[in-house]
Amino acid sequence: MKKIFGEHPQSAQFWQWLRRLWQMRRESQGGYATVETALTLPALVAVAALGLGAGAAGAAKVQVCDVARVAARGASIGAPWQGRGAIAVKVDRSGQWVKATATKKLAGPVLPAVTCRASALKETELMMGIER
């Protein structure tokens, strides 16, 4: 750089100006980390909350499927299903098939409007020739 400007009287002023500009740039970097954190932290919290909500919905779906299967099996052999918890079960015994439908509404601030529903269809045991 010094060859380009040579020993011009103003070159010393230019180098001082360039050095000061570089120092100002380095000194002004301190607030960027705070701004970046302030912008990314809410996004990370939202992604984590949605991930937890999706996990809760998946677990509820597994529970509902299991309850529907157990209720249909119980109704097919004539034993009433004794429900418990927040899962509602509706059993339909029309004809030779038993249909159990289980429903669970997820409660919470993340997924307030999600409802998991599953159905299970089972042939009655008495129709298959199995006696108690």
CYANA upper distance limits for C-alpha pairs under 8 A (distance plus 0.5 A):
  1 MET  CA      5 PHE  CA      7.10
  2 LYS  CA      6 GLY  CA      5.72
  2 LYS  CA      7 GLU  CA      8.01
  5 PHE  CA     11 SER  CA      6.83
  6 GLY  CA     11 SER  CA      8.00
  7 GLU  CA     11 SER  CA      7.15
  8 HIS  CA     12 ALA  CA      8.38
  9 PRO  CA     13 GLN  CA      8.43
 10 GLN  CA     14 PHE  CA      6.77
 11 SER  CA     15 TRP  CA      6.68
 12 ALA  CA     16 GLN  CA      6.72
 13 GLN  CA     17 TRP  CA      6.56
 14 PHE  CA     18 LEU  CA      6.55
 15 TRP  CA     19 ARG  CA      6.53
 16 GLN  CA     20 ARG  CA      6.60
 17 TRP  CA     21 LEU  CA      6.58
 18 LEU  CA     22 TRP  CA      6.70
 19 ARG  CA     23 GLN  CA      6.75
 20 ARG  CA     24 MET  CA      6.60
 21 LEU  CA     25 ARG  CA      6.71
 22 TRP  CA     26 ARG  CA      6.82
 23 GLN  CA     27 GLU  CA      6.55
 24 MET  CA     28 SER  CA      6.55
 25 ARG  CA     29 GLN  CA      7.25
 29 GLN  CA     33 ALA  CA      8.30
 30 GLY  CA     34 THR  CA      8.39
 31 GLY  CA     35 VAL  CA      6.93
 32 TYR  CA     36 GLU  CA      6.52
 33 ALA  CA     37 THR  CA      6.58
 34 THR  CA     38 ALA  CA      6.59
 35 VAL  CA     39 LEU  CA      6.71
 36 GLU  CA     40 THR  CA      6.57
 37 THR  CA     41 LEU  CA      6.16
 38 ALA  CA     42 PRO  CA      7.83
 39 LEU  CA     43 ALA  CA      7.84
 40 THR  CA     44 LEU  CA      6.72
 41 LEU  CA     45 VAL  CA      6.70
 42 PRO  CA     46 ALA  CA      6.62
 43 ALA  CA     47 VAL  CA      6.72
 44 LEU  CA     48 ALA  CA      6.66
 45 VAL  CA     49 ALA  CA      6.61
 46 ALA  CA     50 LEU  CA      6.66
 47 VAL  CA     51 GLY  CA      6.60
 48 ALA  CA     52 LEU  CA      6.71
 49 ALA  CA     53 GLY  CA      6.63
 49 ALA  CA    110 VAL  CA      7.27
 50 LEU  CA     54 ALA  CA      6.58
 50 LEU  CA    110 VAL  CA      7.48
 51 GLY  CA     55 GLY  CA      6.72
 52 LEU  CA     56 ALA  CA      6.69
 53 GLY  CA     57 ALA  CA      6.67
 53 GLY  CA    110 VAL  CA      6.55
 53 GLY  CA    111 LEU  CA      6.69
 54 ALA  CA     58 GLY  CA      6.68
 55 GLY  CA     59 ALA  CA      6.72
 56 ALA  CA     60 ALA  CA      6.61
 57 ALA  CA     61 LYS  CA      6.66
 57 ALA  CA    106 LEU  CA      7.89
 57 ALA  CA    114 VAL  CA      8.24
 57 ALA  CA    116 CYS  CA      7.98
 58 GLY  CA     62 VAL  CA      6.92
 59 ALA  CA     63 GLN  CA      6.80
 60 ALA  CA     64 VAL  CA      6.57
 60 ALA  CA    104 LYS  CA      7.76
 60 ALA  CA    106 LEU  CA      8.24
 60 ALA  CA    116 CYS  CA      7.20
 61 LYS  CA     65 CYS  CA      6.66
 61 LYS  CA    116 CYS  CA      6.20
 61 LYS  CA    117 ARG  CA      7.75
 61 LYS  CA    118 ALA  CA      8.11
 62 VAL  CA     66 ASP  CA      6.73
 63 GLN  CA     67 VAL  CA      6.68
 64 VAL  CA     68 ALA  CA      6.62
 64 VAL  CA     87 ILE  CA      7.56
 64 VAL  CA    102 ALA  CA      6.24
 64 VAL  CA    103 THR  CA      6.99
 64 VAL  CA    104 LYS  CA      7.32
 64 VAL  CA    116 CYS  CA      7.46
 64 VAL  CA    117 ARG  CA      7.04
 64 VAL  CA    118 ALA  CA      6.49
 65 CYS  CA     69 ARG  CA      6.72
 65 CYS  CA    102 ALA  CA      7.85
 65 CYS  CA    117 ARG  CA      8.33
 65 CYS  CA    118 ALA  CA      5.85
 65 CYS  CA    119 SER  CA      7.58
 65 CYS  CA    120 ALA  CA      8.21
 66 ASP  CA     70 VAL  CA      6.69
 67 VAL  CA     71 ALA  CA      6.48
 67 VAL  CA     87 ILE  CA      8.48
 67 VAL  CA     89 VAL  CA      8.49
 67 VAL  CA    102 ALA  CA      7.13
 68 ALA  CA     72 ALA  CA      6.60
 68 ALA  CA     89 VAL  CA      7.68
 68 ALA  CA    100 ALA  CA      5.93
 68 ALA  CA    101 THR  CA      6.22
 68 ALA  CA    102 ALA  CA      5.70
 68 ALA  CA    118 ALA  CA      6.94
 68 ALA  CA    119 SER  CA      6.27
 68 ALA  CA    120 ALA  CA      6.02
 69 ARG  CA     73 ARG  CA      6.67
 69 ARG  CA    100 ALA  CA      7.85
 69 ARG  CA    119 SER  CA      8.12
 69 ARG  CA    120 ALA  CA      5.87
 69 ARG  CA    121 LEU  CA      8.42
 70 VAL  CA     74 GLY  CA      6.55
 70 VAL  CA     81 TRP  CA      8.32
 71 ALA  CA     75 ALA  CA      6.56
 71 ALA  CA     80 PRO  CA      8.39
 71 ALA  CA     81 TRP  CA      5.95
 71 ALA  CA     89 VAL  CA      8.17
 71 ALA  CA     91 VAL  CA      8.02
 71 ALA  CA    100 ALA  CA      6.63
 72 ALA  CA     76 SER  CA      6.52
 72 ALA  CA     91 VAL  CA      7.77
 72 ALA  CA     98 VAL  CA      6.59
 72 ALA  CA     99 LYS  CA      6.61
 72 ALA  CA    100 ALA  CA      5.59
 72 ALA  CA    120 ALA  CA      6.65
 72 ALA  CA    121 LEU  CA      7.05
 72 ALA  CA    122 LYS  CA      6.51
 73 ARG  CA     77 ILE  CA      7.09
 73 ARG  CA    122 LYS  CA      7.18
 74 GLY  CA     78 GLY  CA      6.78
 74 GLY  CA     79 ALA  CA      5.51
 74 GLY  CA     80 PRO  CA      6.55
 74 GLY  CA     81 TRP  CA      6.32
 75 ALA  CA     79 ALA  CA      6.08
 75 ALA  CA     80 PRO  CA      6.33
 75 ALA  CA     81 TRP  CA      7.31
 75 ALA  CA     91 VAL  CA      8.07
 75 ALA  CA     93 ARG  CA      8.35
 75 ALA  CA     98 VAL  CA      7.29
 75 ALA  CA    124 THR  CA      8.20
 76 SER  CA     97 TRP  CA      8.36
 76 SER  CA     98 VAL  CA      6.64
 76 SER  CA    122 LYS  CA      7.13
 76 SER  CA    123 GLU  CA      6.96
 76 SER  CA    124 THR  CA      4.66
 76 SER  CA    125 GLU  CA      6.10
 76 SER  CA    126 LEU  CA      8.32
 77 ILE  CA    124 THR  CA      6.86
 77 ILE  CA    125 GLU  CA      5.89
 77 ILE  CA    126 LEU  CA      7.62
 83 GLY  CA     87 ILE  CA      8.02
 83 GLY  CA     88 ALA  CA      8.03
 83 GLY  CA     89 VAL  CA      7.81
 86 ALA  CA    104 LYS  CA      6.82
 86 ALA  CA    105 LYS  CA      8.24
 87 ILE  CA    102 ALA  CA      6.95
 87 ILE  CA    103 THR  CA      6.10
 87 ILE  CA    104 LYS  CA      5.26
 87 ILE  CA    105 LYS  CA      8.31
 88 ALA  CA    102 ALA  CA      6.09
 88 ALA  CA    103 THR  CA      5.70
 88 ALA  CA    104 LYS  CA      6.91
 89 VAL  CA    100 ALA  CA      7.23
 89 VAL  CA    101 THR  CA      6.10
 89 VAL  CA    102 ALA  CA      4.86
 89 VAL  CA    103 THR  CA      6.94
 90 LYS  CA    100 ALA  CA      6.19
 90 LYS  CA    101 THR  CA      5.71
 90 LYS  CA    102 ALA  CA      6.95
 91 VAL  CA     98 VAL  CA      7.55
 91 VAL  CA     99 LYS  CA      6.28
 91 VAL  CA    100 ALA  CA      4.90
 91 VAL  CA    101 THR  CA      6.94
 92 ASP  CA     98 VAL  CA      6.24
 92 ASP  CA     99 LYS  CA      5.62
 92 ASP  CA    100 ALA  CA      6.80
 93 ARG  CA     97 TRP  CA      6.84
 93 ARG  CA     98 VAL  CA      5.16
 93 ARG  CA     99 LYS  CA      7.08
 94 SER  CA     98 VAL  CA      7.22
 96 GLN  CA    123 GLU  CA      6.47
 96 GLN  CA    124 THR  CA      6.35
 96 GLN  CA    127 MET  CA      7.03
 97 TRP  CA    121 LEU  CA      7.22
 97 TRP  CA    122 LYS  CA      6.19
 97 TRP  CA    123 GLU  CA      5.01
 97 TRP  CA    124 THR  CA      6.36
 98 VAL  CA    121 LEU  CA      6.25
 98 VAL  CA    122 LYS  CA      5.74
 98 VAL  CA    123 GLU  CA      6.56
 98 VAL  CA    124 THR  CA      6.95
 99 LYS  CA    119 SER  CA      7.33
 99 LYS  CA    120 ALA  CA      6.19
 99 LYS  CA    121 LEU  CA      5.07
 99 LYS  CA    122 LYS  CA      7.01
100 ALA  CA    119 SER  CA      6.03
100 ALA  CA    120 ALA  CA      5.82
100 ALA  CA    121 LEU  CA      7.12
101 THR  CA    117 ARG  CA      7.59
101 THR  CA    118 ALA  CA      6.21
101 THR  CA    119 SER  CA      4.77
101 THR  CA    120 ALA  CA      7.06
102 ALA  CA    117 ARG  CA      6.17
102 ALA  CA    118 ALA  CA      5.94
102 ALA  CA    119 SER  CA      6.82
103 THR  CA    115 THR  CA      7.47
103 THR  CA    116 CYS  CA      6.21
103 THR  CA    117 ARG  CA      4.95
103 THR  CA    118 ALA  CA      7.21
104 LYS  CA    115 THR  CA      6.23
104 LYS  CA    116 CYS  CA      5.76
104 LYS  CA    117 ARG  CA      7.03
105 LYS  CA    113 ALA  CA      8.11
105 LYS  CA    114 VAL  CA      6.67
105 LYS  CA    115 THR  CA      4.89
105 LYS  CA    116 CYS  CA      6.84
106 LEU  CA    111 LEU  CA      7.30
106 LEU  CA    112 PRO  CA      6.78
106 LEU  CA    113 ALA  CA      7.71
106 LEU  CA    114 VAL  CA      6.20
106 LEU  CA    115 THR  CA      6.56
106 LEU  CA    116 CYS  CA      8.17
107 ALA  CA    111 LEU  CA      7.49
107 ALA  CA    112 PRO  CA      5.97
108 GLY  CA    112 PRO  CA      5.95
123 GLU  CA    127 MET  CA      7.79
123 GLU  CA    128 MET  CA      8.22
124 THR  CA    128 MET  CA      7.40
125 GLU  CA    129 GLY  CA      7.31
125 GLU  CA    130 ILE  CA      6.17
125 GLU  CA    131 GLU  CA      8.12
126 LEU  CA    130 ILE  CA      5.81
126 LEU  CA    131 GLU  CA      6.54
